[in-house]
């Protein structure tokens, strides 16, 4: 472990700031080249490979943001070095957040200068304080630092947004594909509309016909039953209704045929 030395720590802070800035520029340049490659993959319709590369770019962007935050904290420690260079074993509230961030996040970066600075701070404030920071007790580490250190797969909407933005930036046509859930939802909606139309076709006559018209239409389709011998004579109203419902043309045709047959017999 590197021992605490005020003069060396001040120099180390400046070196760490410069190294963090250089690393950010390098990663940003590599990300730009990767975006160009992704645009070519989208143009060739190699979407699976493009998505994998986009996930890598998202991780690099988050890491660059972490480096920017650590650079800011190092600049705070440089500007407030008088609060850091004292005989107290407890950090001043004005630099407490910056010290916790450097001790916690430095091992998760590839910046050697930042790790040297971390060892200097750990030696100054002691083992107990350093262990508490590394375990993030009482959430002493800023949330914006811990969030950048979470390793997880980027959500699909974020990947689609990156792909759309990269394609627009390089003039490549790209349309996000609909998910299976959205496609299934559309099919279900079409089936639902079809069933509603079928249901309305069946129910509409019952709703639009006037009261009693449906029963009259059904009754009109029923065959008439001829009267049997010995049956009781119906009343006048019933007789008139039966007379209206009897097929009178059939009786007239039978009589006409009989008359024509009789006329032929007379000619013979």
C-alpha positions as CSV (number, residue, x, y, z in Angstrom):
1,X,0.0,0.0,0.0
2,X,1.2,3.5,-0.9
3,X,1.6,5.7,2.2
4,X,-0.1,9.0,2.6
5,X,2.0,12.0,1.5
6,X,0.3,15.4,1.0
7,X,2.6,16.6,-1.8
8,X,2.5,13.3,-3.7
9,X,-1.3,13.0,-3.3
10,X,-1.8,16.4,-4.8
11,X,0.4,15.4,-7.8
12,X,-1.4,12.1,-8.0
13,X,-4.8,13.8,-8.2
14,X,-3.7,15.8,-11.2
15,X,-2.3,12.7,-12.9
16,X,-5.5,10.8,-12.3
17,X,-7.6,13.6,-13.8
18,X,-5.4,13.7,-16.9
19,X,-5.5,9.9,-17.2
20,X,-9.3,9.7,-16.8
21,X,-9.8,12.4,-19.5
22,X,-7.5,10.6,-21.9
23,X,-9.2,7.3,-21.4
24,X,-12.6,8.9,-22.0
25,X,-11.5,10.3,-25.3
26,X,-10.0,6.9,-26.3
27,X,-13.2,5.0,-25.5
28,X,-15.4,7.7,-27.2
29,X,-13.3,7.3,-30.4
30,X,-13.6,3.5,-30.3
31,X,-17.3,3.8,-29.7
32,X,-17.6,6.0,-32.8
33,X,-15.9,3.3,-35.0
34,X,-18.2,0.7,-33.5
35,X,-21.3,2.8,-34.4
36,X,-20.1,2.9,-38.0
37,X,-19.7,-0.9,-38.0
38,X,-23.2,-1.3,-36.5
39,X,-24.7,0.9,-39.2
40,X,-23.1,-1.3,-41.9
41,X,-24.5,-4.4,-40.2
42,X,-28.0,-2.8,-40.1
43,X,-27.6,-2.0,-43.8
44,X,-26.8,-5.6,-44.5
45,X,-29.7,-6.7,-42.4
46,X,-27.5,-8.6,-39.9
47,X,-29.6,-7.5,-36.9
48,X,-28.5,-10.1,-34.3
49,X,-24.9,-9.2,-34.7
50,X,-25.8,-5.5,-34.6
51,X,-27.8,-6.0,-31.4
52,X,-24.8,-7.7,-29.7
53,X,-22.5,-4.9,-30.6
54,X,-25.1,-2.3,-29.4
55,X,-25.2,-4.0,-26.0
56,X,-21.4,-3.6,-25.9
57,X,-21.6,0.1,-26.8
58,X,-24.2,0.7,-24.1
59,X,-21.8,-0.8,-21.5
60,X,-19.0,1.4,-22.8
61,X,-21.2,4.5,-22.6
62,X,-22.1,3.7,-19.0
63,X,-18.4,3.2,-18.2
64,X,-17.5,6.5,-19.8
65,X,-20.1,8.2,-17.6
66,X,-18.5,6.6,-14.6
67,X,-15.1,7.9,-15.6
68,X,-16.5,11.4,-16.0
69,X,-18.0,11.2,-12.5
70,X,-14.7,10.1,-11.0
71,X,-12.9,12.8,-12.9
72,X,-15.3,15.3,-11.3
73,X,-14.6,13.9,-7.8
74,X,-10.8,14.1,-8.4
75,X,-11.2,17.7,-9.4
76,X,-13.2,18.4,-6.2
77,X,-10.5,16.9,-4.1
78,X,-7.9,19.0,-5.9
79,X,-9.9,22.2,-5.4
80,X,-10.6,21.4,-1.8
81,X,-7.2,19.9,-0.9
82,X,-7.0,21.9,2.2
83,X,-9.9,19.9,3.7
84,X,-8.1,16.7,2.7
85,X,-4.7,17.7,4.2
86,X,-5.5,17.8,7.9
87,X,-4.9,15.6,10.9
88,X,-8.4,14.3,11.2
89,X,-9.1,10.6,10.7
90,X,-12.7,11.4,9.5
91,X,-13.1,13.1,6.1
92,X,-14.7,16.5,6.0
93,X,-18.3,16.6,4.8
94,X,-17.3,18.7,1.8
95,X,-15.1,15.9,0.5
96,X,-16.7,12.9,2.1
97,X,-18.7,11.9,-1.0
98,X,-15.7,12.2,-3.3
99,X,-13.5,10.1,-1.1
100,X,-16.1,7.3,-0.8
101,X,-16.6,7.3,-4.6
102,X,-12.8,7.0,-5.3
103,X,-12.2,4.2,-2.7
104,X,-15.3,2.2,-3.9
105,X,-15.0,2.6,-7.7
106,X,-11.3,2.7,-8.4
107,X,-10.8,-1.1,-8.4
108,X,-13.6,-1.4,-11.0
109,X,-11.7,0.8,-13.5
110,X,-8.5,0.2,-15.5
111,X,-6.9,3.5,-14.4
112,X,-3.8,2.6,-12.4
113,X,-3.3,6.2,-11.3
114,X,-6.7,6.2,-9.7
115,X,-5.9,3.0,-7.8
116,X,-2.7,4.6,-6.4
117,X,-4.7,7.5,-5.2
118,X,-7.2,5.1,-3.6
119,X,-4.4,3.5,-1.6
120,X,-3.2,6.9,-0.4
121,X,-6.7,7.8,0.8
122,X,-7.2,4.4,2.5
123,X,-3.9,4.8,4.4
124,X,-4.9,8.2,5.6
125,X,-8.4,7.4,6.9
126,X,-7.6,3.9,8.2
127,X,-8.7,0.3,7.7
128,X,-12.0,0.5,9.4
129,X,-13.3,3.5,7.4
130,X,-12.0,1.9,4.1
131,X,-13.8,-1.4,4.8
132,X,-17.0,0.4,5.6
133,X,-16.8,2.2,2.3
134,X,-16.0,-0.9,0.2
135,X,-19.1,-2.6,1.8
136,X,-21.1,0.6,1.1
137,X,-22.4,0.7,4.7
138,X,-25.2,3.1,5.2
139,X,-25.1,3.8,1.5
140,X,-22.1,6.1,1.9
141,X,-21.2,5.7,-1.8
142,X,-23.1,8.1,-4.1
143,X,-26.0,6.4,-5.9
144,X,-24.9,7.7,-9.3
145,X,-21.7,5.8,-8.9
146,X,-23.2,2.5,-7.7
147,X,-25.8,2.6,-10.6
148,X,-23.0,2.8,-13.1
149,X,-21.3,-0.3,-11.7
150,X,-24.4,-2.6,-12.0
151,X,-23.7,-5.3,-14.6
152,X,-26.9,-6.3,-16.4
153,X,-28.3,-6.9,-19.9
154,X,-29.6,-3.7,-21.5
155,X,-33.4,-3.7,-22.0
156,X,-34.7,-4.2,-25.5
157,X,-36.3,-0.7,-25.8
158,X,-32.9,0.8,-25.1
159,X,-31.2,-1.4,-27.7
160,X,-33.8,-0.5,-30.2
161,X,-33.4,3.2,-29.4
162,X,-29.6,3.0,-30.0
163,X,-30.1,1.1,-33.3
164,X,-32.6,3.7,-34.5
165,X,-30.3,6.6,-33.5
166,X,-27.3,5.0,-35.2
167,X,-29.2,4.2,-38.3
168,X,-30.5,7.8,-38.5
169,X,-27.1,9.2,-38.0
170,X,-25.6,7.2,-40.9
171,X,-28.6,7.5,-43.2
172,X,-29.6,3.8,-43.0
173,X,-33.2,2.7,-43.2
174,X,-34.2,0.8,-40.0
175,X,-37.7,-0.1,-38.7
176,X,-37.8,-1.7,-35.2
177,X,-39.5,-5.2,-35.5
178,X,-42.7,-5.7,-33.5
179,X,-42.4,-8.0,-30.6
180,X,-44.3,-11.3,-30.5
181,X,-46.6,-9.9,-27.8
182,X,-47.6,-7.0,-30.0
183,X,-48.2,-9.3,-33.0
184,X,-50.3,-11.7,-30.9
185,X,-52.3,-8.8,-29.5
186,X,-53.2,-7.6,-33.1
187,X,-54.4,-11.1,-34.1
188,X,-56.5,-11.3,-31.0
189,X,-58.0,-7.9,-31.7
190,X,-58.9,-9.0,-35.3
191,X,-60.5,-12.2,-34.0
192,X,-62.5,-10.2,-31.5
193,X,-63.8,-7.8,-34.1
194,X,-64.8,-10.7,-36.3
195,X,-66.7,-12.4,-33.5
196,X,-68.5,-9.1,-32.7
197,X,-69.6,-8.7,-36.3
198,X,-70.9,-12.3,-36.4
199,X,-72.7,-11.7,-33.1
200,X,-74.3,-8.5,-34.4
201,X,-75.4,-10.2,-37.6
202,X,-77.3,-12.7,-35.6
203,X,-78.7,-10.3,-33.0
204,X,-79.6,-7.4,-35.3
205,X,-82.9,-8.8,-36.7
206,X,-84.1,-9.3,-33.2
207,X,-83.3,-5.8,-32.2
208,X,-84.5,-4.0,-35.4
209,X,-87.8,-5.8,-36.0
210,X,-90.9,-4.3,-34.3
211,X,-92.5,-6.0,-31.4
212,X,-94.3,-9.1,-32.6
213,X,-92.9,-9.0,-36.1
214,X,-90.3,-11.8,-35.4
215,X,-93.0,-14.1,-34.0
216,X,-95.3,-13.4,-37.0
217,X,-92.4,-14.2,-39.4
218,X,-91.7,-17.4,-37.7
219,X,-95.4,-18.3,-37.6
220,X,-95.7,-17.6,-41.3
221,X,-93.0,-20.2,-42.1
222,X,-95.0,-23.0,-40.3
223,X,-97.1,-25.3,-42.5
224,X,-100.9,-25.1,-42.3
225,X,-102.7,-28.1,-40.9
226,X,-105.8,-29.1,-42.9
227,X,-109.0,-29.6,-40.9
228,X,-110.0,-33.1,-40.2
229,X,-113.5,-34.5,-40.4
230,X,-115.6,-34.2,-37.3
231,X,-113.6,-31.4,-36.0
232,X,-115.4,-28.5,-34.3
233,X,-116.2,-25.5,-36.4
234,X,-114.0,-22.6,-35.5
235,X,-115.4,-19.2,-34.7
236,X,-115.7,-16.5,-37.3
237,X,-112.4,-14.8,-36.5
238,X,-110.6,-18.1,-36.6
239,X,-112.3,-19.0,-39.9
240,X,-111.3,-15.7,-41.5
241,X,-107.7,-16.1,-40.4
242,X,-107.5,-19.7,-41.8
243,X,-109.1,-18.6,-45.0
244,X,-106.4,-16.0,-45.4
245,X,-103.7,-18.5,-44.7
246,X,-105.0,-21.3,-47.0
247,X,-103.3,-21.5,-50.4
248,X,-106.3,-20.6,-52.6
249,X,-104.4,-20.8,-55.9
250,X,-103.9,-24.5,-55.5
251,X,-107.7,-25.1,-55.3
252,X,-108.4,-23.0,-58.4
253,X,-105.7,-24.8,-60.5
254,X,-107.3,-28.1,-59.6
255,X,-110.8,-27.0,-60.7
256,X,-109.3,-25.5,-63.9
257,X,-107.7,-28.8,-64.8
258,X,-110.9,-30.7,-64.1
259,X,-112.9,-28.4,-66.4
260,X,-110.3,-28.8,-69.2
261,X,-110.5,-32.6,-68.8
262,X,-114.4,-32.5,-69.0
263,X,-114.2,-30.4,-72.1
264,X,-112.0,-32.9,-73.8
265,X,-114.4,-35.7,-73.0
266,X,-117.3,-33.7,-74.5
267,X,-115.3,-33.1,-77.8
268,X,-114.7,-36.9,-78.1
